[in-house]
């Protein structure tokens, strides 16, 4: 390990944070945090991500730790509740963790579940919160025919939008044409944050809304530039971050010229532990402010030596791609 990389590794603190409920196939979220001249930044690419992709997340973390954030236009961000693919009888308990949220994002198309499971989950949300805005997120889990069938089955719940129903940009474009008469917008997430060209989905007319995340897009400044060039309404979301990462998302949302939708930055409510006072919704919003982990919580939730070594290896692999 060369000197520059070794110094960077010495700035890194790896923590292991348990979740309240299984989400995205994990029950514990591993996160790396960097201290810097401006504060703390988070690097938390999911473990399956290759070095080239993880490097964009690393760039965002180092930018946030070392540079002052862009000026903001608002000091609080309205956020949605995020509902994992739980059974209907578990919905109320999860939603109770989100104080005052008027929007719910419901995970659908979970591996091993059916459309009937999705319909039952969304129906339970609508029954509990008759005035809520409901959006569903399939994480690219449907093909075009499955997605069309699902959108029509869920239409009666008055959806705000359907997020990443299909995996590819051409599929999204075809689905958007098929369901345009239903007036249910299509939002793109993975087709923005995992794409070599995050603007392709906008140029292809494949989405009505962009979902943007600070880490995968390489930082607050890069994300702001993408939103500006795309010219579509944008929703700032998280990647199951700690409160440090959520504060990075809040900085992006605070700096955006317009914010027409509630943001997916309330996922601190899904963590059973955090590195600071949890950045969770109060009255349906979170503040725009930096978050610094406390030494006590960093120590309490420090990853094992083996897992820390694995993250140092990830850092060494990602660093050349910065």
matplotlib code that plots the C-alpha trace (Angstrom):
import matplotlib.pyplot as plt

x = [0.0, 1.5, 1.8, -1.2, -3.4, -2.2, -3.0, -6.4, -6.9, -5.9, -8.8, -11.3, -13.6, -15.7, -18.9, -21.5, -25.1, -27.9, -31.3, -34.7, -36.0, -34.4, -33.9, -32.3, -31.4, -29.3, -29.8, -26.6, -25.3, -21.6, -20.4, -17.0, -16.6, -13.8, -12.9, -11.6, -11.0, -14.7, -16.3, -17.2, -18.1, -19.6, -18.4, -20.9, -21.2, -23.0, -20.6, -21.3, -20.3, -17.1, -14.2, -15.0, -18.5, -17.3, -14.9, -17.7, -19.1, -15.5, -15.2, -18.4, -17.2, -13.9, -15.4, -17.8, -15.2, -12.6, -14.7, -17.4, -20.8, -22.6, -24.9, -28.5, -31.9, -33.8, -33.0, -35.4, -36.2, -39.6, -39.0, -41.0, -41.4, -39.7, -41.5, -39.5, -41.2, -42.9, -46.2, -49.3, -49.5, -46.0, -46.8, -48.2, -45.2, -42.7, -44.6, -44.9, -41.1, -41.6, -43.0, -45.3, -44.3, -47.0, -45.5, -44.7, -42.3, -43.3, -40.8, -42.3, -41.1, -39.1, -37.4, -39.6, -42.8, -45.7, -47.7, -50.4, -48.0, -47.2, -50.9, -51.7, -48.8, -49.8, -53.5, -52.5, -50.7, -53.6, -56.0, -53.8, -53.0, -55.9, -54.5, -50.8, -48.9, -47.8, -44.9, -43.7, -40.1, -39.4, -35.6, -35.8, -37.4, -40.0, -39.8, -42.0, -45.1, -44.8, -44.4, -47.4, -49.5, -48.3, -48.9, -52.5, -53.0, -51.7, -53.4, -56.4, -54.2, -53.5, -49.7, -47.5, -45.0, -43.5, -39.7, -37.4, -40.1, -37.7, -33.9, -33.0, -33.6, -35.3, -37.6, -38.5, -39.2, -41.5, -43.4, -43.8, -45.5, -47.7, -49.1, -49.1, -52.9, -52.9, -51.0, -48.7, -45.2, -42.2, -39.1, -35.6, -33.1, -30.6, -30.8, -29.3, -26.9, -25.6, -25.3, -22.2, -24.2, -26.7, -28.3, -29.3, -32.6, -33.6, -32.5, -34.4, -37.6, -37.7, -38.7, -40.7, -38.7, -35.1, -34.1, -30.6, -28.2, -25.1, -22.7, -23.3, -23.2, -19.8, -20.8, -23.2, -21.8, -21.9, -25.4, -26.5, -25.0, -26.8, -30.2, -29.6, -28.7, -31.4, -34.2, -36.5, -38.0, -35.7, -36.1, -33.1, -32.8, -30.5, -28.7, -29.5, -26.9, -25.9, -26.9, -23.6, -24.6, -28.2, -26.8, -25.0, -28.3, -29.9, -27.2, -28.0, -31.8, -31.2, -29.2, -31.5, -33.4, -36.7, -37.9, -41.3, -41.4, -40.6, -37.2, -36.1, -33.9, -35.9, -34.2, -32.4, -35.6, -34.7, -31.4, -31.4, -28.2, -26.3, -23.1, -24.7, -28.0, -30.2, -31.2, -34.8, -38.0, -39.6, -42.8, -42.1, -38.8, -35.1, -32.7, -30.0, -26.9, -23.6, -23.6, -20.5, -20.2, -19.5, -16.4, -18.5, -20.8, -17.9, -16.3, -19.6, -20.4, -16.8, -16.6, -14.5, -10.8, -11.6, -14.3, -12.2, -9.4, -11.8, -12.8, -9.2, -8.8, -11.9, -10.3, -7.1, -9.1, -11.3, -8.7, -7.0, -10.4, -10.9]
y = [0.0, 3.3, 6.2, 8.2, 5.2, 4.2, 7.7, 7.4, 4.0, 5.5, 8.0, 5.3, 3.9, 0.9, 0.2, -2.5, -1.3, -3.7, -3.1, -3.2, -5.4, -7.2, -4.9, -5.4, -8.9, -7.7, -7.5, -5.6, -2.6, -2.1, 1.5, 3.2, 6.7, 9.2, 12.2, 15.3, 19.0, 19.8, 17.0, 13.4, 11.6, 8.2, 5.4, 2.5, 0.8, -2.5, -5.5, -6.9, -3.7, -3.9, -1.5, 0.7, 1.4, 1.6, 4.3, 6.8, 6.3, 6.9, 10.1, 11.4, 10.4, 12.2, 15.3, 15.6, 15.0, 17.4, 20.2, 22.6, 21.7, 23.8, 26.6, 25.4, 26.9, 25.2, 24.0, 21.0, 18.3, 16.5, 12.7, 9.6, 6.5, 3.4, 0.1, -3.1, -6.1, -7.2, -9.0, -6.9, -7.5, -6.0, -2.8, -0.7, -1.4, -0.3, 2.9, 3.8, 4.6, 7.4, 10.4, 12.6, 11.3, 11.9, 9.7, 6.0, 4.1, 0.5, -2.1, -4.6, -7.4, -9.0, -12.3, -15.2, -13.1, -12.6, -9.7, -10.7, -10.1, -6.6, -5.8, -6.9, -4.7, -1.6, -2.2, -2.3, 1.0, 2.7, 1.3, 2.7, 6.0, 6.9, 10.3, 9.3, 9.5, 6.0, 5.2, 1.7, 0.6, -2.6, -2.2, -3.4, -6.7, -7.0, -7.4, -5.2, -7.5, -8.1, -4.4, -3.5, -6.1, -4.9, -1.2, -2.0, -4.1, -1.3, 1.6, 1.6, 2.7, 6.1, 5.8, 8.8, 7.0, 3.6, 3.5, 1.4, -1.2, -2.7, -3.0, -1.4, 2.0, 0.5, -1.5, 1.7, 3.6, 0.8, 0.5, 4.3, 4.2, 1.2, 2.8, 6.5, 6.6, 5.6, 8.8, 7.0, 8.5, 6.2, 7.0, 5.8, 5.0, 2.2, 3.5, 6.7, 5.7, 2.5, 3.8, 4.7, 7.6, 8.8, 11.2, 8.4, 7.7, 11.4, 11.6, 8.4, 9.7, 6.6, 8.3, 11.2, 11.4, 10.9, 9.3, 10.6, 9.5, 11.3, 8.5, 6.5, 9.7, 10.8, 13.6, 16.5, 18.7, 15.9, 15.0, 18.7, 18.9, 15.7, 17.0, 20.3, 18.8, 16.1, 18.7, 16.3, 16.5, 14.8, 12.9, 12.6, 9.2, 7.2, 3.9, 2.7, 5.1, 5.9, 9.4, 10.7, 9.5, 10.8, 14.2, 14.1, 13.4, 16.3, 18.6, 17.7, 18.1, 21.4, 22.7, 21.7, 24.6, 22.8, 19.9, 18.8, 15.4, 14.1, 12.6, 9.1, 10.2, 8.8, 5.4, 6.1, 4.7, 1.3, 1.2, -0.3, 1.6, 4.5, 6.4, 9.6, 10.9, 9.3, 11.5, 10.3, 12.0, 14.4, 15.9, 14.3, 16.1, 15.9, 18.9, 20.0, 19.8, 17.9, 14.9, 13.9, 10.4, 10.2, 8.4, 6.2, 5.0, 4.5, 2.2, 0.5, -0.4, -0.9, -3.7, -6.8, -6.7, -9.2, -7.0, -3.8, -5.6, -6.5, -2.8, -1.8, -4.2, -2.7, 0.8, -0.4, -1.8, 1.2, 3.9, 3.6, 4.3, 7.7]
z = [0.0, -1.0, 1.4, 0.1, 0.2, 3.6, 4.9, 3.4, 5.1, 8.4, 8.1, 7.5, 10.3, 9.4, 11.4, 11.3, 11.9, 12.5, 10.8, 12.3, 9.6, 6.6, 3.7, 0.3, 1.5, 4.4, 8.2, 9.0, 7.1, 6.8, 6.4, 6.1, 7.3, 6.5, 8.6, 6.8, 6.9, 6.3, 8.4, 7.8, 4.6, 4.1, 1.7, 1.7, -1.6, -1.2, -0.9, -4.3, -6.2, -8.2, -7.6, -10.6, -9.3, -5.7, -6.7, -7.5, -4.0, -2.7, -4.6, -3.0, 0.5, 0.1, -1.5, 1.4, 4.1, 2.5, 0.9, 2.0, 0.7, -1.9, -0.6, 0.2, -0.5, 2.3, 5.8, 6.1, 3.6, 3.5, 3.3, 2.6, 4.7, 3.2, 3.6, 2.9, 1.3, 4.6, 5.2, 5.6, 9.3, 9.7, 7.8, 10.7, 12.9, 10.2, 9.3, 13.0, 12.9, 10.4, 12.3, 10.2, 6.8, 4.1, 1.4, 1.5, -0.8, -0.9, -2.1, -4.6, -6.9, -4.1, -5.1, -3.9, -3.6, -6.0, -7.4, -5.0, -2.1, -3.5, -3.9, -0.4, 1.0, -0.9, 0.0, 3.7, 3.3, 1.6, 4.3, 7.1, 5.4, 3.1, 2.3, 1.8, -1.4, -2.4, -4.7, -5.4, -6.2, -8.1, -8.3, -11.9, -10.9, -13.7, -17.5, -19.6, -19.6, -15.9, -15.2, -17.3, -15.5, -12.1, -12.9, -13.9, -10.8, -8.6, -10.4, -8.1, -5.2, -6.8, -7.2, -7.2, -9.5, -10.2, -9.5, -11.8, -12.8, -15.4, -15.5, -18.8, -20.4, -23.6, -21.3, -19.3, -22.5, -23.9, -20.6, -20.4, -23.8, -22.8, -19.6, -20.6, -20.6, -16.9, -16.1, -13.6, -14.0, -14.4, -12.2, -12.9, -10.2, -11.2, -14.8, -13.4, -10.6, -12.1, -15.7, -17.6, -18.9, -16.2, -18.7, -21.2, -19.5, -19.9, -23.5, -24.4, -22.9, -20.7, -17.4, -16.0, -12.7, -11.8, -8.5, -7.6, -4.9, -3.8, -3.4, -6.6, -8.7, -7.3, -4.9, -4.4, -7.1, -9.7, -8.8, -9.1, -12.6, -13.7, -12.4, -14.1, -17.5, -17.4, -17.0, -15.2, -11.7, -9.3, -6.0, -3.7, -2.1, 0.1, -0.2, 3.4, 4.7, 8.2, 9.4, 7.9, 4.5, 4.9, 5.7, 2.3, 0.6, 2.6, 1.4, -2.2, -1.7, 0.1, -2.9, -5.7, -7.3, -7.0, -4.9, -6.1, -4.4, -0.9, -0.7, 0.2, 3.1, 6.0, 6.0, 9.2, 10.7, 9.4, 11.4, 14.9, 15.6, 14.2, 14.5, 15.9, 17.0, 14.3, 11.5, 11.4, 10.3, 12.8, 11.5, 8.1, 7.6, 8.3, 8.8, 6.4, 8.5, 8.8, 11.0, 13.0, 14.5, 18.2, 19.4, 21.7, 18.9, 16.5, 19.1, 20.0, 16.4, 15.1, 12.6, 13.4, 12.5, 9.7, 8.2, 8.6, 6.7, 3.9, 3.6, 3.4, 0.5, -1.1, -0.7, -2.3, -5.2, -5.7, -5.2, -8.7, -10.3, -8.6]

ax = plt.figure().add_subplot(projection="3d")
ax.plot(x, y, z, "-o")
ax.set_aspect("equal")
plt.show()
